Amino acid sequence: MSIMTESNHTPSCYANTSTPYSYAPGINKVDYSATFSTLGLISNLIAFIVLIKSFKQTKSHSRSFFLIFLGGLVVTDFMGLLVTGSFVISFYATRVDWRKLDPTCHFCNFMGMSMVFYGLSPLLLGATMATQRFIGINHPFASSSKMTKRGTISLVLMVWFVAGSISLLPLAGFGSYHIQTPGSWCFLNMTPKTSDWGFALLFSLVGLISIAMSILLNTVSVVTLLKVYCGAERRQRSRDHEAEMMLQLILIMTIATVCWCPLLVFIAQTAFARTGFEVKYLLLWIRFATWNQILDPWVYILFRRTVLRRMNPRADWSRTSIMSLSSSIRDGVHRFTQSSLGSTLRSEVPENLEKSSMKPPSPVTPSSPSPCLIESES
């Protein structure tokens, strides 16, 4: 594939566009990019330090595996902000003409690859973490016997390899990268060509499938945990750390869904329509997606049992409190159902029959407490 077009010798990543190649006052400001890049980098750095301390202190194998995945996610978010933010901020700082600086499209291709790689990696890692937790909760013995720290690191590297392979496809001729408004970044090239809209659709579908898989597996895992808390299996396995991990994983999934789904759906709609990006919505949804890299680290920083206890010392964040709450809700529903059913039956019984069938009150024997309450009190 030729880098230059035959008509005007313009590099292909700048051809057929109204996007300015050099700095133009009023198009955009550096404040947004600099502020959010700095905030995201600091947040991920703090989260990485927290994860290292937690990894050294943890004694649970499943917890250590989960922390390795979180570490991979933090590194991905940090590097994504560092690489893409450096390109955008340097554009505003130097006010460079892209055609003169990068006539062979190397920088533009690299930034496009970075956008795809650092976009898909967190979503694929989220789906992998959801799969690992699903297996760990539903098949704990098989998971503990087969999973190792080296295997967990290999899974993280495999996710990066898959995301990197997808980002390299335009260099092999499937799809291409193109400069985007306001001229400070490069992303997918949306043209009627089959390879271009096909690559954009591939990017969108991989992200959406990853999110859908995370939602499905996390939902099943949460339902299983709730059954274990107040079910017959409660004496077999301790699930304190599982609840904390699932809380963090659900928050990661929610943030990824809210931040990435608008952009992924927008790209899929544009690919099916085979039209160019609508600049206003592209910039809006890209900024939505950027929030994912900023908010993710605060899940690891704030939503830990030690932090929650410090924020609200009076609250009981233990497993027994969850069981007591579940038991009280279940007993309340049971009492409400009994009272409603009893009042309905009494209203349907004739008054004389009710009087004739009256018996002297018998002593009330206390009902046995529910299994969940017994365990919570112990």
C-alpha distance (Angstrom), angle and dihedral (degrees) to the residues before:
residue distance angle dihedral
M1 . . .
S2 3.79 . .
I3 3.76 117.5 .
M4 3.82 94.0 -150.6
T5 3.79 124.8 59.8
E6 3.78 116.6 -124.0
S7 3.81 96.1 -128.9
N8 3.76 106.8 56.0
H9 3.80 103.3 -0.7
T10 3.80 90.7 -115.9
P11 3.81 114.3 152.6
S12 3.80 110.6 -101.3
C13 3.81 93.2 -120.4
Y14 3.84 88.8 61.3
A15 3.81 99.7 36.2
N16 3.81 125.1 113.6
T17 3.76 96.6 12.2
S18 3.78 139.9 119.0
T19 3.81 90.6 -153.0
P20 3.83 112.0 121.7
Y21 3.78 114.7 -117.7
S22 3.80 96.8 -153.4
Y23 3.78 138.0 45.2
A24 3.79 114.5 -66.8
P25 3.82 119.7 -177.8
G26 3.77 114.8 -122.3
I27 3.82 97.2 24.1
N28 3.77 94.3 95.3
K29 3.76 140.0 -27.2
V30 3.77 132.2 -124.5
D31 3.83 91.9 -133.5
Y32 3.80 95.5 84.2
S33 3.80 96.0 47.0
A34 3.82 94.7 43.2
T35 3.81 94.7 46.0
F36 3.77 97.4 47.4
S37 3.81 94.9 40.1
T38 3.81 90.4 52.5
L39 3.81 92.8 45.4
G40 3.80 91.8 48.5
L41 3.81 94.3 47.1
I42 3.81 93.0 49.9
S43 3.82 92.0 46.0
N44 3.79 93.3 50.7
L45 3.80 91.8 45.6
I46 3.82 90.8 53.8
A47 3.81 90.3 46.2
F48 3.81 91.3 51.3
I49 3.81 91.3 53.2
V50 3.83 90.2 48.7
L51 3.81 91.2 50.1
I52 3.81 92.6 50.3
K53 3.82 91.1 52.2
S54 3.82 91.2 46.7
F55 3.80 91.5 48.2
K56 3.80 91.7 53.6
Q57 3.81 92.5 48.6
T58 3.80 100.3 43.3
K59 3.80 120.6 99.4
S60 3.80 97.1 -177.6
H61 3.81 116.8 99.4
S62 3.80 93.9 -151.4
R63 3.80 90.4 48.4
S64 3.81 91.8 51.0
F65 3.82 90.8 50.8
F66 3.78 90.1 50.5
L67 3.82 91.1 49.9
I68 3.81 90.0 53.5
F69 3.81 89.6 56.2
L70 3.81 89.9 47.4
G71 3.80 89.3 50.2
G72 3.80 89.9 53.2
L73 3.79 89.9 50.1
V74 3.81 92.5 49.9
V75 3.82 92.3 48.8
T76 3.81 90.1 49.1
D77 3.81 93.5 50.3
F78 3.82 92.4 44.7
M79 3.81 94.6 50.0
G80 3.80 91.9 43.1
L81 3.80 91.8 56.1
L82 3.81 92.1 42.5
V83 3.82 96.2 51.0
T84 3.80 100.6 39.3
G85 3.81 93.9 36.8
S86 3.80 91.5 52.0
F87 3.81 91.4 54.6
V88 3.80 94.7 48.3
I89 3.81 96.5 43.4
S90 3.82 92.8 45.8
F91 3.81 89.2 52.8
Y92 3.80 91.0 57.9
A93 3.81 93.2 40.5
T94 3.83 96.5 51.0
R95 3.84 98.2 29.4
V96 3.78 87.8 -144.2
D97 3.79 129.0 -178.0
W98 3.79 104.9 -122.5
R99 3.82 94.5 -152.8
K100 3.79 91.8 57.2
L101 3.81 96.1 40.8
D102 3.81 96.6 42.5
P103 3.83 110.7 23.8
T104 3.81 91.9 155.6
C105 3.83 95.5 50.4
H106 3.81 93.2 -121.3
F107 3.81 95.1 132.0
C108 3.79 92.7 42.2
N109 3.81 91.6 50.4
F110 3.80 91.2 47.0
M111 3.79 92.3 52.0
G112 3.80 91.5 46.1
M113 3.80 89.7 51.1
S114 3.81 89.7 48.7
M115 3.80 91.8 51.8
V116 3.81 91.5 51.7
F117 3.81 95.8 41.5
Y118 3.82 97.0 46.3
G119 3.80 89.7 41.9
L120 3.80 97.7 53.0
S121 3.83 98.1 36.1
P122 3.85 97.1 69.7
L123 3.82 91.4 46.1
L124 3.81 92.8 48.8
L125 3.81 90.7 45.1
G126 3.81 89.7 51.2
A127 3.81 90.5 53.3
T128 3.82 90.9 46.9
M129 3.81 91.7 50.2
A130 3.81 90.4 49.1
T131 3.81 89.8 51.4
Q132 3.79 92.0 48.6
R133 3.81 92.3 50.0
F134 3.81 91.4 45.6
I135 3.82 90.6 55.2
G136 3.80 92.2 41.6
I137 3.81 93.2 53.4
N138 3.81 100.6 37.9
H139 3.83 98.2 34.8
P140 3.82 104.5 23.5
F141 3.80 97.8 159.0
A142 3.80 94.5 51.2
S143 3.80 90.5 45.3
S144 3.80 95.4 49.3
S145 3.79 93.3 47.7
K146 3.81 97.6 47.4
M147 3.82 103.9 32.0
T148 3.79 119.2 86.6
K149 3.79 134.3 171.9
R150 3.80 90.5 -110.4
G151 3.80 89.5 51.1
T152 3.81 91.0 50.3
I153 3.80 91.6 51.5
S154 3.82 88.6 48.6
L155 3.81 89.7 54.6
V156 3.81 91.1 52.9
L157 3.81 90.3 49.4
M158 3.81 90.2 48.1
V159 3.81 90.9 53.8
W160 3.81 90.0 51.1
F161 3.82 89.5 48.3
V162 3.82 92.5 52.7
A163 3.81 92.8 47.5
G164 3.82 90.7 45.8
S165 3.80 92.1 49.6
I166 3.81 91.0 53.3
S167 3.81 91.5 48.7
L168 3.83 90.5 52.8
L169 3.82 94.6 54.6
P170 3.85 94.4 93.1
L171 3.80 89.4 58.8
A172 3.81 87.1 57.6
G173 3.81 91.8 52.1
F174 3.82 101.4 -95.1
G175 3.79 104.6 116.5
S176 3.79 129.1 -25.5
Y177 3.79 142.4 -128.9
H178 3.78 124.6 -117.2
I179 3.80 139.1 -174.3
Q180 3.81 113.6 -95.1
T181 3.79 133.6 -153.0
P182 3.01 127.6 -54.3
G183 3.80 86.5 27.8
S184 3.81 97.3 -112.8
W185 3.82 99.7 103.7
C186 3.80 144.7 28.3
F187 3.79 129.0 -133.8
L188 3.80 141.6 148.9
N189 3.80 116.8 -21.0
M190 3.80 107.9 -129.4
T191 3.82 109.4 -158.0
P192 3.83 132.5 138.6
K193 3.82 88.8 -101.9
T194 3.81 111.4 118.1
S195 3.80 94.0 -129.7
D196 3.82 93.4 51.4
W197 3.80 99.1 48.7
G198 3.83 90.1 36.8
F199 3.81 91.5 56.7
A200 3.82 91.3 46.8
L201 3.81 89.6 50.5
L202 3.81 90.6 49.0
F203 3.81 90.9 52.9
S204 3.80 91.2 49.2
L205 3.82 96.2 45.9
V206 3.82 94.4 47.6
G207 3.81 89.6 53.2
L208 3.81 95.0 45.0
I209 3.82 93.3 46.4
S210 3.82 90.1 50.2
I211 3.80 91.0 52.4
A212 3.82 92.6 45.9
M213 3.82 90.9 50.1
S214 3.80 90.9 50.2
I215 3.80 92.1 51.0
L216 3.82 93.2 48.1
L217 3.81 97.5 46.1
N218 3.80 94.7 41.6
T219 3.81 90.8 51.0
V220 3.80 91.7 52.7
S221 3.82 91.0 46.1
V222 3.81 92.6 51.7
V223 3.81 91.9 49.2
T224 3.81 90.1 49.8
L225 3.81 91.3 49.6
L226 3.79 91.9 51.4
K227 3.81 90.3 51.3
V228 3.80 90.8 49.6
Y229 3.83 92.6 49.6
C230 3.79 94.2 58.4
G231 3.78 102.7 14.7
A232 3.78 136.6 91.1
E233 3.80 91.9 -85.2
R234 3.80 95.3 62.0
R235 3.81 94.1 102.6
Q236 3.79 94.2 51.5
R237 3.78 101.7 60.5
S238 3.77 136.7 26.5
R239 3.78 112.5 -134.0
D240 3.79 106.4 -178.0
H241 3.81 95.2 114.4
E242 3.81 91.6 40.7
A243 3.81 91.4 62.1
E244 3.80 91.9 51.3
M245 3.80 92.7 48.8
M246 3.80 92.6 47.3
L247 3.81 91.1 50.3
Q248 3.80 90.8 53.5
L249 3.80 92.7 43.9
I250 3.82 92.9 50.1
L251 3.80 90.7 50.5
I252 3.82 91.0 49.0
M253 3.81 89.5 49.6
T254 3.81 92.4 48.1
I255 3.81 93.1 49.7
A256 3.82 92.0 47.7
T257 3.81 91.5 48.4
V258 3.80 94.9 49.9
C259 3.81 94.9 42.2
W260 3.82 101.4 40.6
C261 3.82 107.7 30.3
P262 3.84 95.5 73.3
L263 3.82 91.8 53.2
L264 3.81 94.6 43.1
V265 3.81 93.0 48.0
F266 3.82 90.3 45.9
I267 3.83 91.1 52.3
A268 3.83 91.4 47.9
Q269 3.81 92.0 50.0
T270 3.81 91.2 48.5
A271 3.81 91.5 47.8
F272 3.82 92.7 51.1
A273 3.80 90.2 47.4
R274 3.84 90.0 47.7
T275 3.78 91.7 -140.6
G276 3.78 133.3 124.4
F277 3.79 124.1 -88.5
E278 3.79 117.9 -82.6
V279 3.79 98.2 -124.9
K280 3.80 97.1 -147.0
Y281 3.81 94.1 56.6
L282 3.80 94.7 38.2
L283 3.81 92.0 57.7
L284 3.80 91.5 43.9
W285 3.82 95.4 51.8
I286 3.81 92.9 41.6
R287 3.79 88.5 57.3
F288 3.80 89.4 48.4
A289 3.81 89.0 54.2
T290 3.81 90.8 49.5
W291 3.80 89.7 61.8
N292 3.81 88.6 65.4
Q293 3.81 91.0 68.3
I294 3.80 90.8 47.5
L295 3.82 99.1 45.9
D296 3.83 98.6 40.4
P297 3.82 96.5 73.7
W298 3.81 92.6 52.4
V299 3.80 88.8 62.1
Y300 3.82 89.3 63.7
I301 3.81 93.1 39.8
L302 3.82 99.5 48.9
F303 3.80 109.4 22.0
R304 3.79 100.5 69.4
R305 3.79 124.9 113.2
T306 3.80 92.6 -117.7
V307 3.82 91.9 53.7
L308 3.81 93.7 42.9
R309 3.82 90.6 52.4
R310 3.82 90.5 52.1
M311 3.81 92.2 47.7
N312 3.82 92.9 49.2
P313 3.82 111.2 14.2
R314 3.82 93.1 174.4
A315 3.78 93.6 59.8
D316 3.78 119.8 88.8
W317 3.80 109.5 -131.9
S318 3.79 94.8 176.5
R319 3.75 128.2 116.5
T320 3.81 92.6 -109.1
S321 3.80 91.9 59.1
I322 3.79 90.3 55.0
M323 3.79 89.6 50.3
S324 3.82 92.1 48.4
L325 3.79 90.8 50.1
S326 3.78 91.4 49.5
S327 3.80 91.2 47.7
S328 3.81 93.8 48.8
I329 3.79 91.3 50.0
R330 3.81 90.9 49.2
D331 3.83 92.9 48.1
G332 3.80 91.0 47.3
V333 3.78 91.8 53.0
H334 3.83 89.5 47.1
R335 3.84 93.0 51.8
F336 3.78 91.8 46.1
T337 3.80 91.5 51.1
Q338 3.81 92.3 48.3
S339 3.82 93.7 48.9
S340 3.80 92.5 46.8
L341 3.80 92.3 48.5
G342 3.81 92.4 45.6
S343 3.79 93.8 51.4
T344 3.79 90.6 48.9
L345 3.82 93.0 51.8
R346 3.82 93.2 46.7
S347 3.78 91.3 52.6
E348 3.82 90.5 54.5
V349 3.85 97.0 48.7
P350 3.88 116.3 90.3
E351 3.80 114.8 -110.9
N352 3.85 96.1 -122.6
L353 3.79 92.2 48.4
E354 3.77 89.8 49.4
K355 3.83 91.5 52.5
S356 3.80 93.9 47.5
S357 3.77 92.4 50.1
M358 3.79 94.8 50.0
K359 3.79 114.7 122.0
P360 3.77 131.7 -171.1
P361 3.77 111.5 -87.8
S362 3.76 115.4 -94.3
P363 3.81 123.4 -142.6
V364 3.78 112.5 -87.3
T365 3.75 115.7 -122.2
P366 3.76 116.0 -150.0
S367 3.80 113.2 -108.4
S368 3.75 118.2 -120.9
P369 3.77 114.2 -104.5
S370 3.77 119.5 -108.7
P371 3.81 118.6 -95.1
C372 3.78 91.3 -113.2
L373 3.81 92.2 55.9
I374 3.78 92.1 48.2
E375 3.76 91.0 55.2
S376 3.79 93.8 43.3
E377 3.79 92.0 52.5
S378 3.76 91.6 48.4
